[in-house]
Amino acid sequence: MHSATPTLADTTTSLPETRIGKGPRNVIVIADPAVSTNHAVLGFDAEGYTISDLGSRNGTFVGGVRVADKHRLRHGDVISVGRSRLTLRIGSSTDTAEIAGVQRPQPLPLTQESLASAIVSAGLASRESIAGLPKQSLGGLPDARARLYWSIVESRLVSEEALRDLMSRVFSVPIVNLKGANVDEGIVSRFPAALAKSNRIFPVGEENNRLVLAVADPTAREVL
């Protein structure tokens, strides 16, 4: 089995159990922040190979379908753990398997739930403390949409700097420093000021005929 994570070389196994995760005690260690410490286990028995999830936060998928229980594998199956993709290649003797990479990890979709899971996985806060947060609107502004991001920041559960660093690492959200950004003043002048203020978004420029925005809360997809 081989992961798309660059630090993991092709791995051949014939063990009854081959554990997968980012923890150092796993047989296959994947340096992917979206992978749990003990994420999944590749099993081998008289009938062939199976994959089982070990209660990971982001799940284990085979061919895009989430694994609920022990899942029987076939040669060429693509296994997804976190943002990494693994391919099972069964040897001609059927008692050995190789894991080979098929593509680069793709960023996880950034939602309030995936942000909460990433915060817990990174050890920044517990799920219980997140669940107990008061519901906040966008930065305390009058708005019906309760936003997890602002609840965390305004309660000082996690610093805004730590949240931005986490979103950059896990979700590939670029950090924009407006002080050093090359801002297109013409686009700024045409952008509705009330929209920018109420949603804490700022137009930076255009790229490939698409508007580039700096946003305080990237999980506010309905705003974008």
C-alpha positions, 0 to 999 in steps of 0.5 A: 500500500502506498500513500500520496503523502510524500514521506511514506514510501511504498509498503508491502505487507502480509501481516494479519493486521497492518495499522494505519494512522499518524501515530508512530506505533502504526505500521503505515504512518501518514503525516496528514493532519486529517488522519487520526492517530489510530485511523484504520487497520488493514486485515488479512485472512483466508479470504483476502484483505479487509479494511476497518475504520478505528473510530477516526474523526474523518472516516475511512472510505473505499471508492468514495464510500464510507466504511461502516464495518469491516470492508472486503477489498479487491486488487486496485481498490482506492482507500481514502484516509484523511486527505491521503489516498492509498491503493491496494495492489495484491501480489500474484501469490495473494498473500502479500499486498503493496500500497501505492500512491494514486494522487496528491491529497485533496483539501477537506471541505471547510465547514463548521463541523469539519473545523470543529473536528480539526480543532479537536484533532489538533488538541486546541480544544475538546469537543465538549468545550466546543459544544458548550459555546454560546451561539454567536453571530458574525462577530457580534453583529446582528445576524441570524446565522450562528457561526462557530468561528466567531463563538470560538474567537469571542469566547477566547477558547482558541486564538484567531491566529491559531484558527487561521494557522489551522485552516491554512494547514488542514484546509489549504486556506491561504492567509492574506495579510492585508497590510502587505497585499496588492489591493486593487483600489478600483475593485474596492471602490465598487464593492458594496461597503455595507456588504463588506462591513456586515460580513467582514469580507474585503475585496483584494482584486481579480484573478482569472476573471474571478473576484478575490476576497479576504474573509474573516470566517471562511466557513460562511459559505452562504456569504461567499 
